[in-house]
Amino acid sequence: MTGLGSKVRIALFGESDNGKSHYGAQLLERIEAEKCGIKLRVAATDVSAFDEVRRRLGAGLLAEHTPSGVYQDLILPVIDAHGRTMDLTWPDYAGEQIRQLIDSRAMKQEWLDRTQAAHGWILLVRPKLAKSDDDIFSKPLGDLRRAPENQGNKPRQSIQARLVELLQMLLHARGLHDRGAVPPLVVVLSCWDELHLPGGTKPGDLLDQQLPLLASFIRSTWGPRACVMGLSALGVELDKKEVNDAFIDRGPENSGFVVEADGRSDPDLSIPIVRLADMSRN
């Protein structure tokens, strides 16, 4: 996958409140302002999927969640600094669809098509949501015995257990025995700014500490064909009602950063995309 004419298709997966729409909108802002490592080859035919998100961010406000019935793809024809062309397929769907997929253990055709056609996968994970998550693997069995039956407190899957199951389903849908090596995987730990971590913190270390089950599964399945990065798509925490004037003055296209695997921070939001393209060559 080298040189002009080669293309990379990317599938993005993430549950609710993980920041998919904000990341996509901010990446588009960076691309159009030519402030990242990829740029448009030709104009994108339709970017309306992010119109409302970009309008809200331009007003210094957090965007609303993607409606539950929405499922569409935004195609960005881009090229990177090495001359590699990519038709970047950015999906717009409600995160609840991921939960439904896991609960039903059945993939609709559009999910199968996306999973099988992609050269690489991005998994968006918000560590704060999983930090204190209990489930049948972490909660002592004695606590389950003490719970009154009439309370209906059934043991549930934690976020990381659901994500492991999601990845297993994706691998099965991919048909690995027929298609060879696993597709490369970039795990993006989103909303990094809300964690208030010391500078230089490595995303892989954070994944090991806060989501050890997920980290272990990825390490054993993907090995060197996976990497972990941090992401703050906005750079700050915005509110849905209270305007952030400083964010407006700075401009959405100048806000946000990526934390690379070695802990270095970089304002180029396209780094996970380019890294996935790098791994897809091998």
N, C-alpha and C positions, 0 to 999 in steps of 0.2 A: 504494500500500500504506500508507494512512494511516488513523488512527482506529481505534476499536473494531471488532472483527470481522475485521480483516485479520490474516493469519497468515503466518508465515515457517517454511518447512521447511529444515532445515540438514543437509547431508551432511558427515560427518567422515571424513577419510582419513589414514592414517598407517601406517608400517611397524612392525615389532617394536621393542620397547624405546623407544618414543617417548613413552609416558606417557598414552595415551588413557584407560585405565581410572582412573588416579589423578586425571586432570583431571576426568573425569565424576563421580567420587565426591566430590571436593572441591567441585565446582560445586554438587552436590546438597546438601552440607553447608551451603554458603553460602545457598542458596535457602531451605532449611528454617529456618535461623537468621535469615533476613531481613537478611543482611549483604552484599547485593550489589544491582545495579541492576535485577534482575528478581525476581519473586516468583510463587508458585503462584496460579493463578486458582481452581482446585479441587485436591483431593488427587490426586496421581498414582496411577494404578490399580495399578501394579506396579513397584517399584524394587528387586526382589530381585536383579537383575543386578549390583548394586553392594554387596550385603550383605557378602560376604567381604572385599572391598577396604576397606570402611568399618570392619569389625571389626579388620582388621590395622592400619589407620592409628590407630584408637582405642587400640590396644595399643602404639603407637609403633614399628611395624614396616612395612617395605616389603611390598606385596602381591605375590603370585605372578602370573605371566603368565596371560592368558586362555587356556584350553585351545584347542587347534588346531581342534576341531570345532565350537566355539561360534559362533553367528551369531544375534543377536537385537537388537531395538531397544527402548530405553527411551523412552517418550513422556512429556514433561513439559509440561503445559499452563500456560504462564507469561504474565505481562503485564509490560511495562516501565514506566518512569516517564512515558513519553509516552502511555500508554494503548494501546499496540500489543499485540495478543495474538499469541502464538507457540505453536504446538505443536512444542516443541523435541524433535526426534528424535535421540536420542543412541545411536549404534550400539555394540554390544559384540561385537567379533570379534577373533580372533587376528591379529596383524600379519603372520603368515606368509601369510595369505590374499592380502594385497597382492602379495607376491612371486610367489605362484602365478598370480595374475591377469596380472602382467606377463610371466612366463615363458611362459604358455600363450597369451597374447594373445587371451583369450576371457573374456567376462563372463557370469557366471550371471545368471539373471533378477532375483534380488533386488538385485544390484549395478546392473543396468540401471534397475530401478524407482527405486532411491534416487537415482541420478545424474540421471535425467530429471525427477523430481518436485521436487527441491530448488530453492529460490530462491537459494541461495548455498552455497559450499563452504568448508570449513576444511581446510587441509593442515597436519598436525602434522609438524614436522621437528626432529630432535635434532642440533644442530650438532656436538656432540662426536664423534658417530659418523662424521661425514663429514669431520672436520678433516684427517686424514692418509690419506684414501681415494684409492688409485691405480686407474686403469683404462686402457683403450686410448687415451683422450684425453690423459691426463696422463703416462703412462709413456713414456720415450723408446723409439723403435722399435729402437734398438741393443740395449736391454736384452732385448727380445723375441727378437732374433736370437741372443743369447748364451745364452738359457735352454735347457738340455738337453731334447731331445724326450721322454725317458723320465720327466721329472719331472711331466709333465702340467700344467704351469703355463699354462693358457689365459688370455689376457687377458679380464678381466671388466668388467662395467659397474660404475661407481661408484654410490654412493647417489644423487648428484644426477642422473646420467644415467638411472637407473631412475625417479626422480621426474618427470623431464621426459617420459619415455615414458608413465608413469601419467597425467599430465595430458593428454597427447595422446590417449590412449585414452578418457579421460573426456569430452573435447571431442567426439571422434567419436561416442561413445555418446549424447551430448546431442543430436546432430543440429543443429548450430548453423545450418546453412543454412536450416533450417525454423523455427528458434525465435528467430532474431534475435541480440541481443547476448549476449556471453559472460556467464554468471552471475558475480556478484562473488566474489572470492576473498580470504580472510584466511589468510595464512601465519603460523603460530604456531611460533616457535622455542622448543622445550620444554627443560626442565631448565636454565633460564637460570642458576640458582645455581651449578651445577657449572663454569661457564665462568670465574668469578672476574673479571668485567670491571669496569672503572671505572664509577662511577655516571654516568648520563647517556648511556651508549653507546646509539646508535640501532640497533634491530634490523635496519632496512633496510641500514645500513652493514655490519653483520656478515654478512648474507646475501650482499652483493656481494663481501666479502672471502673468505669460506669456501666459498660455493657459487655461483661466478660464472656457471656454465652455467645453473643453475636460475634465478638472479636475472635473467639476460638473457632467458630464455624467458618468464618471467612478465611482465617489463616490456614486451616486444614484443607479447605476446598480450593482456594485460589492461589495460596502461596505468594510468589512474587508478581503474579498477575493481578494483584489488588493493591491499592494504596488508599490512605486515609488523609483527608484534608479538612480544614475548618473553613467556615464561611460566615461572614456577616454581610448579607446582601445590602443592608441599609446603613450599617455602621453605628446606628443608634436604635433605641427602642422608641418607635412611634406609637401614638395613640389614635384611636378611630375618631375621636371627637376634638381633642385639644391639638391645635395647630403647632407644629415645631418650626418656628421662624428661622432658626439657625440652619435647619435642614434645607429649607427653601433657599436661603441665601447661598449656601454651599452648592446646591444643585444636586438632584438625584444622580446625575452622571459622574459626580465627583465623590459620591458617598459609597461606603462599603469596602470590604477587603476580603482576601483569601488568606488563610494560614496554610502554608505549605507543610509537607510531611516533616521537615526538619525544624518547624516552629517559626520560620520567618514569615512576616506579614507582607502582603503585596496587594496594591489596589487593583490589579488586573483580575477581573472576575471571570475571565475566560480560561484561566489556568487549569481548572479541572477538565475542561473540554479538550484543551491541547494535550494534557497529560494522557487522557484516554486515547486520543489519536496516536500518541507515541506508543502506547502499549498495544494498540490494535495492529501495529505493523509486525509484531512478533508472533 
